[in-house]
Amino acid sequence: MELKGKTALITGGASGLGGATTRLFAEAGANVLILDRDADKGNALAEELGSHVAFTTADVTSEEEVSAAVDLAGERFGALHIACNFAGIAWAQKTVGKDGPHALDAFKKVIDINLVGSFNVIRFSALAMMRNDPDADHQRGVIVNTASVAAFEGQMGQAAYSASKGGIVGMTLPIARDLARDGIRCNTIAPGLIKTPLFEGLPEAAVQSLSEQPLFPKRLGDPAEIAHAAKFIVENNYVNGETIRCDGGIRMQPR
């Protein structure tokens, strides 16, 4: 699917991986609706990138707010063709630690935001995409999800996070199969260690140690590299039902 003239809804699109994708898609001529909780960053990025980028605040776990955001994309830009799920949270806690068992509320929250929130966006976005006229390849829309290498090699303390990202990987193919007859593709990116604001508070020695873990290149990934993976998925019509690792060949160790 060509990005120029199409409309993308990007959750978590105000910063980090989502912010880099917002920039790249806008540069390619797409209309973008940023969906994020951070109104200051979202409005600032939309203002910077121009009239073909808009912002709305929404909680991805809310049926009402996500439905309204999808409707807004259609009202503002005429249709919705692409949905990118980048919104999510991280959490680290051992199954049983010094203070007792893993907090159940924390486990549920991670699953709710990362997994249920992604599915919530997918279902409303797909419904909107079904209304689009098919292109020459009978295609009406594209969905891009974000998992993590933790879906495959979760470290100690990542039970909740790995479960949420593993769920995203697990639902990718069934959703692609569900939506195939409507001309909607569904794929997932599994990033490795990407240099997002999460790393800004770490000591330099810790960052350097993490940078040595990928096979090659020996560095943290750049958010722009994940954005390019999202762009590739959108533009290559023959990629469907896949989870693509973008991680420098890293295989995470137990800790």
Residue pairs with C-beta under 8 A, 6 or more apart in sequence:
1 81
1 82
1 135
1 139
1 142
1 234
1 235
1 237
2 235
3 25
3 28
3 29
3 30
3 82
3 231
3 234
3 235
4 28
4 29
4 30
5 29
5 30
5 31
6 30
6 31
6 81
6 82
7 30
7 31
7 32
7 33
7 73
7 74
7 77
7 78
7 79
7 80
7 81
7 82
8 25
8 30
8 31
8 32
8 33
8 80
8 81
8 82
8 83
8 84
8 234
9 32
9 33
9 35
9 69
9 70
9 73
9 80
9 82
9 83
9 84
9 121
9 125
10 18
10 21
10 22
10 25
10 32
10 33
10 34
10 35
10 83
10 84
10 86
11 18
11 35
11 36
11 60
11 83
11 84
11 85
11 86
11 87
11 117
11 118
11 121
12 18
12 19
12 35
12 36
12 85
12 86
12 87
12 88
13 19
13 21
13 22
13 32
13 33
13 34
13 35
13 36
13 42
13 45
13 84
13 86
14 22
14 34
14 36
14 38
14 41
14 42
14 45
14 55
15 36
15 38
15 41
15 45
15 197
16 86
16 196
16 197
16 223
17 86
17 146
17 191
17 194
17 196
17 223
17 226
17 227
18 34
18 36
18 84
18 86
18 87
19 41
19 45
19 223
20 222
20 223
20 224
20 226
20 227
21 84
21 86
21 226
21 227
21 230
21 231
22 32
22 34
22 45
22 49
22 53
23 45
23 49
23 227
24 224
24 227
24 228
24 230
24 231
25 32
25 82
25 227
25 230
25 231
26 32
26 49
26 50
26 52
26 53
28 231
29 52
30 52
30 82
31 52
31 53
31 54
31 76
31 77
32 49
32 52
32 53
32 54
33 53
33 54
33 55
33 56
33 69
33 72
33 73
33 76
33 77
34 42
34 45
34 46
34 53
34 54
34 55
34 56
35 56
35 57
35 58
35 60
35 66
35 69
35 87
35 121
36 42
36 55
36 57
36 58
36 87
37 57
37 58
37 59
37 87
39 55
39 57
42 55
42 56
42 57
43 55
45 53
45 55
46 53
46 54
46 55
52 77
54 72
54 76
54 77
56 68
56 69
56 72
58 65
58 66
58 68
58 69
59 65
59 66
59 117
60 66
60 85
60 87
60 113
60 117
60 118
60 120
60 121
61 112
61 113
61 116
61 117
61 120
62 120
63 120
66 120
66 121
66 124
67 124
70 80
70 124
70 125
70 127
70 128
71 128
73 79
73 80
73 128
74 80
74 128
79 128
79 131
79 132
80 125
80 128
80 129
80 132
80 141
81 129
81 132
81 140
81 141
81 142
82 141
82 142
82 143
82 144
82 234
83 121
83 122
83 125
83 126
83 129
83 141
83 142
83 143
83 144
84 143
84 144
84 145
84 146
84 230
85 117
85 118
85 121
85 122
85 143
85 144
85 145
85 146
85 168
86 146
87 113
87 117
87 118
88 113
88 114
88 117
88 118
88 146
88 164
89 109
89 110
89 113
89 114
90 161
90 198
91 106
91 109
91 110
91 160
91 161
92 157
92 158
92 161
93 102
93 103
93 106
93 157
93 159
93 160
94 102
94 156
94 157
94 159
95 101
95 102
95 159
96 102
102 159
102 160
106 160
107 159
107 160
107 163
110 160
110 161
110 163
110 164
111 160
111 163
111 164
111 167
113 164
114 161
114 164
114 165
114 167
114 168
115 163
115 164
115 165
115 167
115 168
115 171
118 145
118 146
118 168
119 171
122 143
122 145
122 175
122 186
125 141
125 143
126 141
126 143
126 179
126 182
126 184
128 141
129 140
129 141
129 182
129 184
130 140
130 141
130 182
130 184
132 140
132 141
133 140
134 140
134 183
137 183
137 237
138 183
139 183
139 184
139 185
139 237
140 182
140 183
140 184
141 179
141 182
141 183
141 184
141 185
142 184
142 185
142 186
142 187
142 233
142 234
143 175
143 179
143 184
143 185
143 186
143 187
144 187
144 188
144 189
144 230
144 233
144 234
145 168
145 172
145 186
145 187
145 188
145 189
146 168
146 188
146 189
146 190
146 191
146 226
147 165
147 166
147 168
147 169
147 188
147 189
147 190
147 191
147 243
148 161
148 162
148 165
148 190
148 191
149 190
149 191
149 192
149 245
149 247
149 250
149 251
149 252
150 158
150 161
150 162
150 165
150 252
151 162
151 165
151 166
151 168
151 169
151 190
151 243
152 166
152 169
152 190
153 251
153 252
153 253
154 161
154 162
154 166
154 252
155 252
155 253
155 254
155 255
156 254
156 255
165 190
168 188
169 188
169 190
169 243
172 186
172 187
172 188
172 241
172 242
172 243
173 241
175 186
176 185
176 186
176 187
176 240
176 241
177 241
179 185
179 186
180 240
185 233
185 237
185 239
185 240
185 241
186 240
186 241
187 233
187 239
187 240
187 241
187 242
187 243
187 244
188 242
188 243
188 244
189 226
189 229
189 230
189 233
189 243
189 244
189 246
190 243
190 244
190 245
190 246
190 247
191 221
191 226
191 246
191 247
192 214
192 221
192 245
192 246
192 247
192 248
192 250
193 210
193 211
193 213
193 214
193 220
193 221
193 247
193 248
193 250
194 220
194 221
194 222
194 223
194 225
194 226
195 220
195 221
195 222
195 223
196 223
199 207
199 210
199 220
202 210
207 220
210 220
211 218
211 219
211 220
212 218
213 250
213 252
213 253
214 221
214 247
214 248
214 249
214 250
215 248
215 249
215 250
216 248
216 249
217 248
218 248
219 248
221 246
221 247
221 248
225 246
226 246
229 244
229 246
232 239
233 239
233 244
